[in-house]
Amino acid sequence: MAVKIDLEKCVLCGSCIEECPSDAISVKDEIAIVDEDLCVECGLCVEVCPSEALSLD
């Protein structure tokens, strides 16, 4: 399982970055990226995303 970001829904608000306890989410070139090596699949980012752009697959 890993966190997936729907780039069409993502508005780059930063809520997921602030909430992530393992600092697995970052933005590069205006695109949100999940570092799967750091992600602990806790789902906190999914819960706080206002545009429902994140999911656990």
KEZARO-615069 format. One record per residue: residue number from 1; chain; residue in one letter; x, y, z of N, C-alpha, C in turn. Coordinates in steps of 0.1 Angstrom, whole numbers, plus 5000, padded with zeros to 4 digits. Each point is the difference from the previous one (the first is absolute). Layout:
# residues N
R  papa  bavo  roza   nc1   nc2   nc3  cac1  cac2  cac3   cc1   cc2   cc3
R   NUM     A     A     X     Y     Z     X     Y     Z     X     Y     Z
...
# end
This chain:
# residues 57
R  papa  bavo  roza   nc1   nc2   nc3  cac1  cac2  cac3   cc1   cc2   cc3
R     1     A     M  5008  4988  5000  4992  5012  5000  5009  5012  5000
R     2     A     A  4995  5011  4993  5008  5012  5000  4990  5012  4998
R     3     A     V  5004  5012  5004  4992  5011  4998  5001  5005  4986
R     4     A     K  4989  5002  4993  5000  5005  4986  4994  5014  5000
R     5     A     I  5005  5009  4992  4996  5013  4998  4994  5002  4987
R     6     A     D  4987  5004  4999  4993  5004  4988  5004  5014  4996
R     7     A     L  5010  5002  4991  5005  5013  4997  4990  5009  4994
R     8     A     E  4989  4995  4994  4990  5009  4995  4991  5006  5011
R     9     A     K  4999  4993  5012  4993  5005  5011  5008  5008  5010
R    10     A     C  5013  4997  5000  5009  5007  5010  5001  5015  4997
R    11     A     V  4998  5008  5010  5000  5015  4999  5013  5005  5007
R    12     A     L  5009  4991  5004  5013  5004  5006  4998  5009  5013
R    13     A     C  4990  4997  5008  4997  5008  5012  5010  4997  5011
R    14     A     G  5007  4989  5000  5010  4997  5010  4994  4993  5013
R    15     A     S  4987  4997  5000  4995  4994  5012  5006  4986  5003
R    16     A     C  5002  4993  4989  5006  4986  5002  5014  5001  5005
R    17     A     I  5007  5010  4994  5015  5001  5004  5001  5003  5015
R    18     A     E  4991  5009  5005  5000  5004  5014  4996  4989  5009
R    19     A     E  4991  4991  4995  4995  4989  5009  5009  4988  5000
R    20     A     C  5007  4998  4990  5008  4987  4998  5011  4999  5011
R    21     A     P  4999  4990  5009  5009  4998  5011  5014  4996  4995
R    22     A     S  5001  4994  4988  5013  4995  4995  5007  5009  4989
R    23     A     D  4994  5012  4998  5005  5009  4990  5001  4993  4986
R    24     A     A  4991  4992  4996  5001  4992  4988  4994  5008  4988
R    25     A     I  4993  5011  5002  4994  5007  4989  5007  5014  4998
R    26     A     S  5003  5003  4988  5007  5012  4997  4994  5005  4986
R    27     A     V  5004  5013  4997  4996  5005  4987  5013  5004  4992
R    28     A     K  5000  4995  4988  5011  5003  4991  4994  5005  4987
R    29     A     D  5005  5011  4995  4995  5005  4987  4985  5001  5000
R    30     A     E  4994  5004  5011  4985  5002  5001  4993  4987  4999
R    31     A     I  5006  4989  5004  4994  4986  5000  5002  4994  5013
R    32     A     A  4989  4995  5007  5002  4993  5012  5005  4986  4998
R    33     A     I  5009  4996  5008  5007  4987  4999  5000  4993  5013
R    34     A     V  4998  4987  5000  5001  4991  5012  5012  4992  4999
R    35     A     D  5009  5001  5010  5012  4991  5000  4995  4987  5007
R    36     A     E  4999  4990  4992  4994  4987  5005  5010  4993  5010
R    37     A     D  5012  5004  5000  5010  4994  5010  4997  5006  5014
R    38     A     L  4995  5013  5000  4998  5006  5013  4985  4999  5005
R    39     A     C  4991  4998  4991  4986  4999  5003  4997  4988  5009
R    40     A     V  4993  5002  5011  4997  4989  5009  4985  4996  4999
R    41     A     E  4993  5005  4990  4987  4996  4996  4990  5002  5011
R    42     A     C  5001  5011  5008  4992  5003  5011  4986  5005  4996
R    43     A     G  4999  5007  4988  4988  5005  4995  4996  5014  5005
R    44     A     L  5008  5006  5008  4997  5013  5005  4999  5010  4989
R    45     A     C  5008  4999  4990  5000  5009  4988  4987  4999  4993
R    46     A     V  4995  4988  4998  4987  4997  4994  4989  5007  5007
R    47     A     E  5000  4999  5013  4990  5006  5008  4999  5015  5000
R    48     A     V  5012  5007  4998  5000  5015  5001  4999  5006  4986
R    49     A     C  5001  4993  4989  5000  5006  4987  4986  5005  4997
R    50     A     P  4999  5014  4998  4987  5006  4997  4995  4997  4986
R    51     A     S  5008  4996  4991  4995  4998  4986  4999  4985  4997
R    52     A     E  5002  4991  5011  4999  4986  4998  5009  4995  4989
R    53     A     A  5012  5005  4999  5010  4996  4990  5009  4989  5004
R    54     A     L  4999  4996  5013  5009  4989  5005  4992  4988  5003
R    55     A     S  5006  4988  4997  4993  4987  5003  5011  4990  5004
R    56     A     L  4996  4990  5008  5008  4989  5003  4997  4988  4991
R    57     A     D  5009  4996  4992  4998  4989  4990  5008  4988  5005
# end
